[in-house]
Amino acid sequence: MELFFHREGRKNMKNILEVANLSMNFGGLLAVNDFTFEVRPGEILGLIGPNGSGKTTLFNVISGVYTPTKGTILFGGERIDGLRMNRIAGKGLVRTFQSNEIYNNLTVLENVKSGGYHKLRGGLLGYVVRTDARRRGEAALEERAAKILSFIGVHDVEAMEAGNLPYGYQRLLGIGISLYAEPKLLLMDEPATGMNPEETKTCMNLINRIRDTGITVVVVEHDMKLIMNLCDRIVVISSGKKIAEGVPAEIKKNKEVIDVYLGDENAYT
């Protein structure tokens, strides 16, 4: 299904994201310490580590919530460190959050449509007098939102208020809202948090299908079965520093990673 996602220029791009010597200091607390890694086009990259290791802070710096203390971030070959979050998102680097970022009192369809209203012509006047251009624009928003809901598998509840959705559907809806922004790279912060095994399986399948559309994915998650079975490569962070990087089979056998985070490697097969 074509959802207007970006596929152009991927074959000739070595890395879609390059983070070099990145540090984030909060009043003497070094939350991210000289961190370097890259993300290749079309892959699913896992970012794992203990609670408080710096994963979410790293996402916040890359996506523009924080300006790094030092280091550089290149997205599609363009330097983005120091840019505001909305400008970075406009370039195609979009993130989800640990909590559900939805409007509880809007319907499921309206939640997804809300991501595109700023693009409509006519502003407030168009909303009040319902110009032809405004009606065409809203029809296009609704058509695209419906496609996204079908893609994420919640089209059967599009008229339900989002706050009444089962928890797993709310998590999927949050992903759908992020897809409306037409990401080239999607940073997913604990997408399977609180899900039961069946919901987690559905989430894994969706992430794979997102990648199949041409979107590159970086995922933070504590569910190691999900990470080990989903990701092409994994980067491990502890106390703000990168301690390992490799394919899942390598990470499962890395002694430092086992000692710091994983424990029994056989638990994640």
Residue pairs with C-beta under 8 A, 6 or more apart in sequence:
1 147
1 150
1 151
3 144
3 147
3 148
3 151
3 179
3 213
4 144
4 182
5 179
5 182
5 183
5 184
5 213
5 214
5 215
6 92
6 182
6 183
6 184
6 214
6 215
7 213
7 214
9 76
10 16
10 41
10 42
10 214
13 41
13 76
13 77
14 40
15 38
15 39
15 40
15 41
15 74
16 39
16 40
16 41
16 75
16 76
16 184
16 185
16 216
17 38
17 39
17 62
17 73
17 74
17 75
17 93
17 185
17 216
17 218
18 38
18 39
18 72
18 73
18 74
19 35
19 36
19 37
19 38
19 62
19 71
19 72
19 73
19 74
20 36
20 71
20 72
20 73
20 74
21 34
21 35
21 36
21 70
21 71
21 72
22 32
22 34
22 35
22 36
22 58
22 61
22 68
22 70
22 71
22 72
22 73
22 81
23 30
23 32
23 33
23 34
23 35
23 68
23 69
23 70
23 71
24 30
24 31
24 32
24 54
24 57
24 58
24 61
24 66
24 68
24 69
24 240
25 31
25 69
30 240
31 54
31 57
31 240
32 54
32 57
32 58
32 61
32 68
32 240
33 54
33 239
33 240
33 241
34 71
34 241
35 54
35 58
35 71
35 237
35 240
35 241
35 242
36 242
37 235
37 242
37 245
39 45
39 185
39 216
39 218
40 216
40 233
41 216
42 211
42 214
42 216
43 211
43 216
43 217
43 232
43 233
44 207
44 208
44 211
44 216
44 217
44 218
44 219
44 230
44 231
44 232
45 216
45 217
45 218
45 219
45 231
45 232
45 233
45 234
45 235
46 218
46 219
46 220
46 221
46 227
46 230
46 231
46 233
46 234
46 235
46 248
47 55
47 58
47 59
47 218
47 219
47 220
47 234
47 235
47 237
48 55
48 220
48 221
48 222
48 224
48 227
48 234
48 235
48 236
48 237
48 251
48 261
49 55
49 236
49 237
49 238
49 260
49 261
50 238
50 260
50 261
53 237
53 238
53 239
53 240
54 237
54 239
54 240
55 189
55 220
55 237
56 98
56 189
56 220
57 66
57 240
58 237
59 95
59 187
59 189
59 220
60 66
61 67
61 68
61 73
61 81
62 73
62 93
62 95
62 187
63 85
63 88
63 89
63 93
63 94
63 95
63 187
64 80
64 83
64 84
64 85
64 86
64 87
64 88
64 89
65 85
67 81
67 82
68 81
68 82
71 81
72 79
72 81
73 79
73 80
73 81
74 80
75 88
75 91
75 92
75 93
75 185
76 91
76 92
76 184
78 91
80 87
80 88
80 91
80 93
89 181
91 184
92 182
92 183
92 184
92 185
93 183
93 184
93 185
93 187
94 178
94 181
94 183
94 185
94 186
94 187
95 178
95 186
95 187
95 188
95 189
96 174
96 175
96 178
96 186
96 187
96 188
96 189
96 191
97 174
97 189
98 189
98 190
98 193
100 170
100 171
100 173
100 174
101 174
101 177
102 111
102 162
102 163
102 170
102 173
102 174
102 177
103 110
103 111
103 114
103 162
104 161
104 162
104 163
105 161
105 162
105 163
106 114
106 161
106 162
107 158
107 159
107 160
107 161
107 162
108 149
108 154
108 157
108 158
108 159
108 160
108 161
108 162
108 165
108 169
108 173
109 142
109 145
109 146
109 149
109 158
109 159
111 162
111 173
111 176
111 177
112 145
112 148
112 149
112 173
112 176
112 177
112 180
113 138
113 141
113 142
113 145
114 177
115 177
115 180
115 181
116 141
116 144
116 145
116 180
117 141
119 137
120 126
120 134
120 137
120 138
120 141
121 133
121 134
121 137
122 131
122 133
122 134
122 137
125 131
126 133
126 134
126 137
127 134
144 180
145 180
146 155
146 158
148 176
148 179
148 180
149 155
149 158
149 176
151 176
151 179
151 209
152 172
152 173
152 175
152 176
152 179
152 206
153 172
153 202
153 206
154 165
154 169
154 172
154 173
154 176
157 165
157 169
162 170
162 173
165 173
167 194
167 195
167 199
168 195
168 196
168 199
168 202
168 203
171 191
171 192
171 193
171 194
171 195
171 199
171 203
172 202
172 203
172 206
175 188
175 191
175 206
175 210
178 186
179 186
179 210
183 215
184 215
184 216
185 215
185 216
185 217
185 218
186 210
186 215
186 216
186 217
186 218
187 218
187 219
187 220
188 207
188 217
188 218
188 219
188 220
188 221
189 220
190 220
190 221
190 222
191 203
191 207
191 219
191 221
192 199
192 200
192 203
192 204
192 221
192 223
192 226
193 221
193 222
195 203
200 223
200 226
203 226
204 226
204 229
204 230
207 217
207 219
207 230
208 230
210 217
211 217
219 227
219 230
219 231
221 227
224 262
224 267
224 268
225 268
227 234
227 248
227 268
228 234
228 248
228 251
228 252
228 268
228 269
229 248
231 248
232 247
233 245
233 246
233 247
234 244
234 245
234 246
234 247
234 248
234 251
235 242
235 244
235 245
236 242
236 243
236 244
236 245
236 251
236 254
236 257
236 260
236 261
237 243
238 260
238 261
243 256
243 257
243 260
244 250
244 251
244 254
244 256
244 257
246 254
251 257
251 262
252 258
252 262
252 265
252 268
252 269
253 265
258 264
258 265
262 268
